[in-house]
Amino acid sequence: MVFGCSHKTHVFFGILGMDKRPVSLISQMREKVKERYSYCLHKGHGMLRFGDDIPQVTKDYKTTKLLNPLHPSVYVGLTDISVVGKRLGLSAGTISNRSECLLIDTGVQFTILQSYTYDKVIKAFKGYYGDRLKQVKMPGWGLCYRHNSSMRSNASMTFHLEGGDYMTNDMFVDPIIGIMCLALVSNNYVDTRSHASSQ
């Protein structure tokens, strides 16, 4: 059995392919798991189940459908994005084509957005922080500030999906001590192979 899907790594990251490509775990174990898995996105510990071990969905869980079940990657419907509780008012046409709204890839460290959406999100974060944080420039990064723990924890971002919302309370990473940068990149200048990392 083959494990891993990174093009370049220096240490063991624990990436596990779950798409429909031949080398993914699901494809290699298709007969045992009946090509079924359930992946729960949660603030704490997540849940990964296979085949007949997948529990019935209760009202405590929200679900979203795959837009194209035949596509090898996992795409779900994204209707809008909120930054610190305020919706950006993105239409489906500006987010992406209806067939490829949001790609779920837990092997990429950053959230990759189309350039139009990326610009709107960056503008919203800048508007929220204003002059309360000192903005700094970091080569290879977009929006960066001097580190501030209390204001960092307030910077939530919500992906409004078809059927439910997914919110993250910390969209920042620390490239160096004392600096925090927004973990967002535009699809205009990203190569996901260079950012492979486990989530």
Contacts in CASP RR format, 6 or more apart in sequence:
PFRMAT RR
TARGET T0000
AUTHOR 0000-0000-0000
METHOD contacts of the structure
MODEL  1
MVFGCSHKTHVFFGILGMDKRPVSLISQMREKVKERYSYCLHKGHGMLRF
GDDIPQVTKDYKTTKLLNPLHPSVYVGLTDISVVGKRLGLSAGTISNRSE
CLLIDTGVQFTILQSYTYDKVIKAFKGYYGDRLKQVKMPGWGLCYRHNSS
MRSNASMTFHLEGGDYMTNDMFVDPIIGIMCLALVSNNYVDTRSHASSQ
1 25 0 8 1.000
1 28 0 8 1.000
2 23 0 8 1.000
2 28 0 8 1.000
3 14 0 8 1.000
3 16 0 8 1.000
3 25 0 8 1.000
4 14 0 8 1.000
4 15 0 8 1.000
4 16 0 8 1.000
4 17 0 8 1.000
4 23 0 8 1.000
5 15 0 8 1.000
5 16 0 8 1.000
5 17 0 8 1.000
5 23 0 8 1.000
5 24 0 8 1.000
5 107 0 8 1.000
6 13 0 8 1.000
6 15 0 8 1.000
6 107 0 8 1.000
6 193 0 8 1.000
6 196 0 8 1.000
7 193 0 8 1.000
7 196 0 8 1.000
8 193 0 8 1.000
8 194 0 8 1.000
8 196 0 8 1.000
9 196 0 8 1.000
13 107 0 8 1.000
13 196 0 8 1.000
13 197 0 8 1.000
13 198 0 8 1.000
14 198 0 8 1.000
15 107 0 8 1.000
15 196 0 8 1.000
15 198 0 8 1.000
16 25 0 8 1.000
17 23 0 8 1.000
17 24 0 8 1.000
17 25 0 8 1.000
17 26 0 8 1.000
18 24 0 8 1.000
18 25 0 8 1.000
18 26 0 8 1.000
18 37 0 8 1.000
18 39 0 8 1.000
18 74 0 8 1.000
19 26 0 8 1.000
19 72 0 8 1.000
19 73 0 8 1.000
19 74 0 8 1.000
20 26 0 8 1.000
20 27 0 8 1.000
20 70 0 8 1.000
20 71 0 8 1.000
20 72 0 8 1.000
20 73 0 8 1.000
21 27 0 8 1.000
21 72 0 8 1.000
22 28 0 8 1.000
26 33 0 8 1.000
26 35 0 8 1.000
26 37 0 8 1.000
27 35 0 8 1.000
29 50 0 8 1.000
32 50 0 8 1.000
32 51 0 8 1.000
33 50 0 8 1.000
33 51 0 8 1.000
34 51 0 8 1.000
34 52 0 8 1.000
36 50 0 8 1.000
36 51 0 8 1.000
36 54 0 8 1.000
37 48 0 8 1.000
37 49 0 8 1.000
37 50 0 8 1.000
37 51 0 8 1.000
37 54 0 8 1.000
38 47 0 8 1.000
38 48 0 8 1.000
38 49 0 8 1.000
38 50 0 8 1.000
38 54 0 8 1.000
38 55 0 8 1.000
39 47 0 8 1.000
39 48 0 8 1.000
40 46 0 8 1.000
40 47 0 8 1.000
40 48 0 8 1.000
40 61 0 8 1.000
41 166 0 8 1.000
43 169 0 8 1.000
49 55 0 8 1.000
57 63 0 8 1.000
62 163 0 8 1.000
62 164 0 8 1.000
62 165 0 8 1.000
63 163 0 8 1.000
63 164 0 8 1.000
64 76 0 8 1.000
64 77 0 8 1.000
64 161 0 8 1.000
64 162 0 8 1.000
64 163 0 8 1.000
64 164 0 8 1.000
65 76 0 8 1.000
65 77 0 8 1.000
65 162 0 8 1.000
66 74 0 8 1.000
66 75 0 8 1.000
66 76 0 8 1.000
67 75 0 8 1.000
67 76 0 8 1.000
67 77 0 8 1.000
67 98 0 8 1.000
67 99 0 8 1.000
67 100 0 8 1.000
67 101 0 8 1.000
68 75 0 8 1.000
68 99 0 8 1.000
68 100 0 8 1.000
71 99 0 8 1.000
71 100 0 8 1.000
73 103 0 8 1.000
73 105 0 8 1.000
74 103 0 8 1.000
74 104 0 8 1.000
74 105 0 8 1.000
75 99 0 8 1.000
75 100 0 8 1.000
75 101 0 8 1.000
75 102 0 8 1.000
75 103 0 8 1.000
75 104 0 8 1.000
76 101 0 8 1.000
76 102 0 8 1.000
76 104 0 8 1.000
76 161 0 8 1.000
76 162 0 8 1.000
77 101 0 8 1.000
77 102 0 8 1.000
77 161 0 8 1.000
77 162 0 8 1.000
78 95 0 8 1.000
78 96 0 8 1.000
78 101 0 8 1.000
78 102 0 8 1.000
78 159 0 8 1.000
78 160 0 8 1.000
78 161 0 8 1.000
78 162 0 8 1.000
79 90 0 8 1.000
79 92 0 8 1.000
79 95 0 8 1.000
79 160 0 8 1.000
79 161 0 8 1.000
79 162 0 8 1.000
80 87 0 8 1.000
80 88 0 8 1.000
80 89 0 8 1.000
80 90 0 8 1.000
80 95 0 8 1.000
80 160 0 8 1.000
81 87 0 8 1.000
81 88 0 8 1.000
81 90 0 8 1.000
81 117 0 8 1.000
81 120 0 8 1.000
81 121 0 8 1.000
81 157 0 8 1.000
81 158 0 8 1.000
81 159 0 8 1.000
81 160 0 8 1.000
82 88 0 8 1.000
82 156 0 8 1.000
82 157 0 8 1.000
82 158 0 8 1.000
82 160 0 8 1.000
83 121 0 8 1.000
83 124 0 8 1.000
83 125 0 8 1.000
83 128 0 8 1.000
83 155 0 8 1.000
83 156 0 8 1.000
83 157 0 8 1.000
84 124 0 8 1.000
84 125 0 8 1.000
84 128 0 8 1.000
84 154 0 8 1.000
84 155 0 8 1.000
84 156 0 8 1.000
84 157 0 8 1.000
85 156 0 8 1.000
85 158 0 8 1.000
86 124 0 8 1.000
87 160 0 8 1.000
88 117 0 8 1.000
88 120 0 8 1.000
88 121 0 8 1.000
88 124 0 8 1.000
90 117 0 8 1.000
90 120 0 8 1.000
92 98 0 8 1.000
92 101 0 8 1.000
94 114 0 8 1.000
94 116 0 8 1.000
94 117 0 8 1.000
95 101 0 8 1.000
95 102 0 8 1.000
95 114 0 8 1.000
95 117 0 8 1.000
96 102 0 8 1.000
96 114 0 8 1.000
102 159 0 8 1.000
102 161 0 8 1.000
103 112 0 8 1.000
105 192 0 8 1.000
106 198 0 8 1.000
106 199 0 8 1.000
107 196 0 8 1.000
107 197 0 8 1.000
107 198 0 8 1.000
107 199 0 8 1.000
108 192 0 8 1.000
108 195 0 8 1.000
108 196 0 8 1.000
108 197 0 8 1.000
109 173 0 8 1.000
109 183 0 8 1.000
109 195 0 8 1.000
109 196 0 8 1.000
109 197 0 8 1.000
109 199 0 8 1.000
110 183 0 8 1.000
110 184 0 8 1.000
110 185 0 8 1.000
110 190 0 8 1.000
110 195 0 8 1.000
111 171 0 8 1.000
111 183 0 8 1.000
111 184 0 8 1.000
111 185 0 8 1.000
112 184 0 8 1.000
112 185 0 8 1.000
112 186 0 8 1.000
112 187 0 8 1.000
112 190 0 8 1.000
112 192 0 8 1.000
113 121 0 8 1.000
113 184 0 8 1.000
113 185 0 8 1.000
113 186 0 8 1.000
113 187 0 8 1.000
114 186 0 8 1.000
114 187 0 8 1.000
115 186 0 8 1.000
115 187 0 8 1.000
115 188 0 8 1.000
118 184 0 8 1.000
118 185 0 8 1.000
118 186 0 8 1.000
118 187 0 8 1.000
119 186 0 8 1.000
121 157 0 8 1.000
121 184 0 8 1.000
122 142 0 8 1.000
122 143 0 8 1.000
122 182 0 8 1.000
122 184 0 8 1.000
125 143 0 8 1.000
125 155 0 8 1.000
125 182 0 8 1.000
126 135 0 8 1.000
126 143 0 8 1.000
128 155 0 8 1.000
129 135 0 8 1.000
129 145 0 8 1.000
129 151 0 8 1.000
129 155 0 8 1.000
132 151 0 8 1.000
133 145 0 8 1.000
133 146 0 8 1.000
133 148 0 8 1.000
133 151 0 8 1.000
134 145 0 8 1.000
134 146 0 8 1.000
135 143 0 8 1.000
135 144 0 8 1.000
135 145 0 8 1.000
136 144 0 8 1.000
136 145 0 8 1.000
136 146 0 8 1.000
136 179 0 8 1.000
137 144 0 8 1.000
138 144 0 8 1.000
138 175 0 8 1.000
138 176 0 8 1.000
138 179 0 8 1.000
138 181 0 8 1.000
141 175 0 8 1.000
141 181 0 8 1.000
141 182 0 8 1.000
142 181 0 8 1.000
142 182 0 8 1.000
142 184 0 8 1.000
142 185 0 8 1.000
143 181 0 8 1.000
143 182 0 8 1.000
143 184 0 8 1.000
144 175 0 8 1.000
144 179 0 8 1.000
144 180 0 8 1.000
144 181 0 8 1.000
144 182 0 8 1.000
145 179 0 8 1.000
145 180 0 8 1.000
145 181 0 8 1.000
146 178 0 8 1.000
146 179 0 8 1.000
146 180 0 8 1.000
147 174 0 8 1.000
147 177 0 8 1.000
147 178 0 8 1.000
147 179 0 8 1.000
147 180 0 8 1.000
148 180 0 8 1.000
152 170 0 8 1.000
152 172 0 8 1.000
152 180 0 8 1.000
153 169 0 8 1.000
153 170 0 8 1.000
155 169 0 8 1.000
155 170 0 8 1.000
155 171 0 8 1.000
155 172 0 8 1.000
156 167 0 8 1.000
156 168 0 8 1.000
156 169 0 8 1.000
156 171 0 8 1.000
157 167 0 8 1.000
157 168 0 8 1.000
157 171 0 8 1.000
158 165 0 8 1.000
158 166 0 8 1.000
158 167 0 8 1.000
158 168 0 8 1.000
159 165 0 8 1.000
159 166 0 8 1.000
159 167 0 8 1.000
171 182 0 8 1.000
171 183 0 8 1.000
171 184 0 8 1.000
172 180 0 8 1.000
172 181 0 8 1.000
172 182 0 8 1.000
172 183 0 8 1.000
173 180 0 8 1.000
173 181 0 8 1.000
173 183 0 8 1.000
174 180 0 8 1.000
174 181 0 8 1.000
175 181 0 8 1.000
185 195 0 8 1.000
END
